[in-house]
Amino acid sequence: MIEIIKDLEKLIVFCNKNDIRLRVIWMPWNPKIPLYNFAKTVMDYVNSVLVEKGIEVFNMTNMIEPQYFYDIGHMSYQEGSPYFT
């Protein structure tokens, strides 16, 4: 997880230096499948960094109903992709 945070911090510095507005989107997650502990830990920590840095976050993790997913985080081609798009 340390590498994820280091990379995020590098990205934040780069965006600040180049006057780029950084926003983060947490993509949809199949609500039938619980968020893994590791994923939850990473999201919580990353969110705390983003709040500290004043970076806008759009959380879509629970915005799509289960029938649109093929598996844990991929939407089905037939129903999910058109619905999400």
Short mmCIF file of the C-alpha atoms (twelve columns), coordinates in Angstrom:
data_MODEL
# 
_entry.id   MODEL 
# 
loop_
_atom_site.group_PDB 
_atom_site.id 
_atom_site.type_symbol 
_atom_site.label_atom_id 
_atom_site.label_alt_id 
_atom_site.label_comp_id 
_atom_site.label_asym_id 
_atom_site.label_seq_id 
_atom_site.Cartn_x 
_atom_site.Cartn_y 
_atom_site.Cartn_z 
_atom_site.pdbx_PDB_model_num 
ATOM 1  C CA . MET A 1  0.000   0.000   0.000   1 
ATOM 2  C CA . ILE A 2  2.956   2.302   0.583   1 
ATOM 3  C CA . GLU A 3  3.733   2.307   -3.155  1 
ATOM 4  C CA . ILE A 4  0.139   3.311   -3.965  1 
ATOM 5  C CA . ILE A 5  0.395   6.309   -1.641  1 
ATOM 6  C CA . LYS A 6  3.829   7.308   -2.989  1 
ATOM 7  C CA . ASP A 7  2.480   7.184   -6.541  1 
ATOM 8  C CA . LEU A 8  -0.589  9.181   -5.543  1 
ATOM 9  C CA . GLU A 9  1.576   11.819  -3.886  1 
ATOM 10 C CA . LYS A 10 3.776   12.051  -7.016  1 
ATOM 11 C CA . LEU A 11 0.661   12.496  -9.134  1 
ATOM 12 C CA . ILE A 12 -0.649  15.228  -6.824  1 
ATOM 13 C CA . VAL A 13 2.679   17.092  -6.977  1 
ATOM 14 C CA . PHE A 14 2.787   16.783  -10.776 1 
ATOM 15 C CA . CYS A 15 -0.771  18.081  -11.142 1 
ATOM 16 C CA . ASN A 16 -0.116  20.996  -8.781  1 
ATOM 17 C CA . LYS A 17 3.083   21.978  -10.633 1 
ATOM 18 C CA . ASN A 18 1.337   21.844  -14.004 1 
ATOM 19 C CA . ASP A 19 -1.893  23.542  -12.938 1 
ATOM 20 C CA . ILE A 20 -3.930  20.387  -13.569 1 
ATOM 21 C CA . ARG A 21 -7.131  19.914  -11.601 1 
ATOM 22 C CA . LEU A 22 -7.040  16.378  -10.232 1 
ATOM 23 C CA . ARG A 23 -10.255 14.506  -9.483  1 
ATOM 24 C CA . VAL A 24 -10.651 10.929  -8.352  1 
ATOM 25 C CA . ILE A 25 -13.441 8.559   -9.321  1 
ATOM 26 C CA . TRP A 26 -14.027 5.337   -7.402  1 
ATOM 27 C CA . MET A 27 -15.615 3.095   -9.997  1 
ATOM 28 C CA . PRO A 28 -18.706 0.936   -9.400  1 
ATOM 29 C CA . TRP A 29 -18.420 -2.246  -7.394  1 
ATOM 30 C CA . ASN A 30 -20.903 -5.106  -7.468  1 
ATOM 31 C CA . PRO A 31 -22.956 -4.579  -4.285  1 
ATOM 32 C CA . LYS A 32 -23.606 -8.319  -3.993  1 
ATOM 33 C CA . ILE A 33 -19.908 -8.847  -3.284  1 
ATOM 34 C CA . PRO A 34 -18.509 -7.260  -0.124  1 
ATOM 35 C CA . LEU A 35 -15.546 -4.943  -0.543  1 
ATOM 36 C CA . TYR A 36 -12.381 -6.823  0.361   1 
ATOM 37 C CA . ASN A 37 -10.747 -5.671  3.605   1 
ATOM 38 C CA . PHE A 38 -7.597  -4.671  1.740   1 
ATOM 39 C CA . ALA A 39 -9.561  -2.642  -0.810  1 
ATOM 40 C CA . LYS A 40 -11.526 -0.941  1.958   1 
ATOM 41 C CA . THR A 41 -8.302  -0.139  3.835   1 
ATOM 42 C CA . VAL A 42 -6.710  1.337   0.703   1 
ATOM 43 C CA . MET A 43 -9.823  3.367   -0.146  1 
ATOM 44 C CA . ASP A 44 -10.102 4.734   3.392   1 
ATOM 45 C CA . TYR A 45 -6.458  5.749   3.487   1 
ATOM 46 C CA . VAL A 46 -6.474  7.239   -0.016  1 
ATOM 47 C CA . ASN A 47 -9.661  9.144   0.802   1 
ATOM 48 C CA . SER A 48 -8.000  10.632  3.889   1 
ATOM 49 C CA . VAL A 49 -5.076  11.832  1.733   1 
ATOM 50 C CA . LEU A 50 -7.466  13.263  -0.851  1 
ATOM 51 C CA . VAL A 51 -9.467  15.145  1.781   1 
ATOM 52 C CA . GLU A 52 -6.241  16.502  3.273   1 
ATOM 53 C CA . LYS A 53 -5.117  17.730  -0.170  1 
ATOM 54 C CA . GLY A 54 -8.559  19.128  -1.087  1 
ATOM 55 C CA . ILE A 55 -9.015  16.810  -4.065  1 
ATOM 56 C CA . GLU A 56 -12.546 16.195  -5.292  1 
ATOM 57 C CA . VAL A 57 -13.742 12.579  -5.098  1 
ATOM 58 C CA . PHE A 58 -16.711 11.078  -6.893  1 
ATOM 59 C CA . ASN A 59 -17.613 7.774   -5.263  1 
ATOM 60 C CA . MET A 60 -19.574 5.520   -7.608  1 
ATOM 61 C CA . THR A 61 -18.873 2.272   -5.741  1 
ATOM 62 C CA . ASN A 62 -22.519 1.684   -4.788  1 
ATOM 63 C CA . MET A 63 -24.298 3.433   -7.640  1 
ATOM 64 C CA . ILE A 64 -24.955 0.499   -9.967  1 
ATOM 65 C CA . GLU A 65 -27.339 -2.369  -9.253  1 
ATOM 66 C CA . PRO A 66 -25.999 -5.957  -9.171  1 
ATOM 67 C CA . GLN A 67 -27.794 -7.152  -12.312 1 
ATOM 68 C CA . TYR A 68 -25.507 -4.958  -14.445 1 
ATOM 69 C CA . PHE A 69 -22.300 -6.693  -13.330 1 
ATOM 70 C CA . TYR A 70 -20.520 -9.642  -14.862 1 
ATOM 71 C CA . ASP A 71 -18.405 -10.167 -11.757 1 
ATOM 72 C CA . ILE A 72 -16.984 -8.184  -8.852  1 
ATOM 73 C CA . GLY A 73 -16.203 -4.958  -10.712 1 
ATOM 74 C CA . HIS A 74 -16.787 -5.569  -14.398 1 
ATOM 75 C CA . MET A 75 -20.124 -4.779  -15.947 1 
ATOM 76 C CA . SER A 76 -21.749 -7.133  -18.398 1 
ATOM 77 C CA . TYR A 77 -21.379 -6.250  -22.049 1 
ATOM 78 C CA . GLN A 78 -25.087 -6.624  -22.863 1 
ATOM 79 C CA . GLU A 79 -26.696 -4.733  -19.988 1 
ATOM 80 C CA . GLY A 80 -24.013 -3.141  -17.838 1 
ATOM 81 C CA . SER A 81 -21.974 -1.307  -20.443 1 
ATOM 82 C CA . PRO A 82 -24.927 0.490   -22.090 1 
ATOM 83 C CA . TYR A 83 -26.440 1.308   -18.697 1 
ATOM 84 C CA . PHE A 84 -23.208 2.762   -17.319 1 
ATOM 85 C CA . THR A 85 -22.370 4.645   -20.479 1 
# 
